[in-house]
Amino acid sequence: MLRQRVISAAAFAPIVVLAVVAGPPWITLFVALLAYLAAREVFTLLRLAGYANLPLLGSTIAVAGVAVAFLMPDDADKAATVLAAAIVLAAVGGLARSDPREGFQVWMATVFGGLYAGLLAFVVRIADAPAALPAGAPLASLGAGRAWLIVLIVGVWTYDSGAYLAGRRFGRRRLMAHVSPSKTWEGLLGGLVACTAISALTLQLAGQAPLGALVLGPLIAAAAQVGDLIESMLKRAGGALDSGLLIPGHGGVLDRVDSFLLAAPATFFYLLAVTPR
């Protein structure tokens, strides 16, 4: 299992690196694809859990969120209009059901799935960050947005790996057994320490104070863990071991991006807090 995870990660990582190096338009296209695939898996899990939904519309909502983040990053009014239109369309889809209870279920499940997978839009917002980096910073040539994206990606991957390895080696006390029996407090602590340490390094490479890792590291770790637990809750509700079979050793796309769904917004708001206006 571990060997399969390593092989799959080694195959997936270069694609992510290429997207980051290529720049915002390609990052947006890649994230939009991930959001679509993740949304489809979310709707499959919701259906298995007994929640009727409109997967095509919901997946479109997720992709639209990514597109809005790229095309209208600073236009809150237009973004709100797109969101309102999506909610109304999902409501119309629910009204088409003969049973009002099922219709309401369709409406709520479709909106939830679209917005949940659509949280990947914050990856695009980070990539578009306008803040300047110090000229001598090793990552300065990439620009602030992509440098912060590297901080996020490396932080999440390190947390996931650290939590997995620490949990396998030292795991004793269950973190939330009713949601994910394999998660332990020892794994959480190991991942948090690893994430904080690597965040100190990546922040320094981005020309930022390494001490910021004392805030950003635990923030990414906590958000990544909660994101993972939310997906575990979805899978348990649907009676599924994985969200899909696309990535050997890792399951589906949602299994790979679940940690980013909350870690990306957390990093984005941290970036807003530390960026001079």
Long-range contacts (C-beta under 8 A, 24 or more apart in sequence): 1-249, 3-249, 4-248, 4-249, 5-249, 5-250, 6-249, 7-248, 7-249, 8-247, 8-248, 8-249, 8-250, 9-249, 9-250, 12-247, 12-250, 12-256, 16-153, 20-127, 20-142, 20-146, 20-149, 20-150, 20-153, 21-142, 21-146, 23-146, 24-70, 24-124, 24-127, 24-128, 24-145, 25-70, 27-123, 27-124, 27-127, 27-146, 27-149, 28-66, 28-67, 28-69, 28-70, 28-124, 28-127, 31-66, 31-120, 31-121, 31-123, 31-124, 32-63, 32-66, 32-67, 34-120, 34-253, 34-257, 35-59, 35-62, 35-63, 35-65, 35-66, 35-117, 35-118, 35-120, 35-121, 36-62, 36-63, 36-117, 37-244, 37-246, 37-252, 37-253, 37-254, 38-62, 38-117, 38-120, 38-243, 38-252, 38-253, 38-254, 38-257, 39-63, 39-113, 39-114, 39-116, 39-117, 39-118, 41-243, 41-244, 41-252, 41-253, 41-254, 42-113, 42-116, 42-117, 42-234, 42-243, 42-254, 43-109, 43-110, 43-113, 44-238, 44-243, 44-244, 45-234, 45-235, 45-237, 45-238, 45-240, 45-243, 45-254, 46-109, 46-112, 46-113, 46-234, 46-238, 47-238, 48-237, 48-238, 48-239, 48-240, 49-234, 49-237, 49-238, 49-239, 51-105, 51-108, 51-109, 52-97, 52-102, 52-105, 52-106, 52-109, 53-105, 53-106, 53-109, 53-110, 53-113, 54-90, 54-93, 54-106, 54-110, 55-113, 57-86, 57-89, 57-90, 57-93, 57-110, 57-114, 58-90, 58-109, 58-110, 58-111, 58-113, 58-114, 58-117, 59-113, 59-114, 59-117, 60-86, 60-114, 61-86, 61-90, 61-110, 61-111, 61-113, 61-114, 61-115, 61-118, 62-113, 62-114, 62-115, 62-116, 62-117, 62-118, 62-120, 63-118, 64-118, 65-114, 65-115, 65-118, 65-119, 65-120, 65-121, 66-118, 66-120, 66-121, 66-124, 68-121, 69-121, 69-122, 69-124, 69-125, 69-128, 70-124, 70-128, 73-124, 73-125, 73-128, 86-111, 86-114, 87-111, 90-114, 116-261, 117-254, 117-261, 119-261, 119-262, 119-264, 119-265, 120-257, 120-260, 120-261, 120-264, 122-264, 122-265, 122-267, 122-268, 123-149, 123-152, 123-260, 123-264, 125-268, 126-152, 126-264, 126-267, 126-268, 126-271, 129-271, 129-275, 131-271, 131-275, 131-276, 133-206, 133-207, 134-207, 136-207, 137-205, 137-206, 137-207, 138-205, 139-205, 139-206, 139-207, 140-207, 144-206, 147-205, 147-206, 147-207, 148-206, 148-267, 148-271, 150-202, 150-205, 150-206, 151-199, 151-202, 151-203, 151-206, 151-216, 151-267, 152-220, 152-260, 152-263, 152-264, 152-267, 154-198, 154-199, 154-202, 155-195, 155-198, 155-199, 155-202, 155-216, 155-217, 155-220, 155-221, 155-224, 155-263, 155-267, 156-195, 156-220, 156-224, 156-259, 156-260, 156-263, 158-191, 158-194, 158-195, 158-197, 158-198, 159-191, 159-192, 159-194, 159-195, 159-220, 159-221, 159-224, 159-225, 159-259, 160-191, 160-224, 160-228, 160-259, 161-191, 161-194, 162-190, 162-191, 162-192, 162-193, 162-194, 162-195, 163-187, 163-188, 163-190, 163-191, 163-194, 163-225, 164-191, 165-190, 166-190, 166-191, 166-194, 175-225, 175-229, 176-229, 179-229, 179-232, 179-233, 179-236, 180-228, 180-229, 180-232, 180-236, 183-225, 183-228, 183-229, 183-232, 188-221, 188-225, 191-221, 191-224, 191-225, 192-217, 192-218, 192-221, 192-222, 195-220, 195-221, 195-224, 196-221, 208-274, 212-274, 215-270, 216-267, 216-270, 219-266, 219-267, 219-270, 220-263, 220-266, 220-267, 222-266, 223-259, 223-262, 223-263, 223-265, 223-266, 223-267, 224-259, 224-260, 224-262, 224-263, 225-259, 226-262, 227-258, 227-259, 227-260, 227-261, 227-262, 227-263, 228-258, 228-259, 230-258, 230-261, 230-262, 231-255, 231-258, 231-261
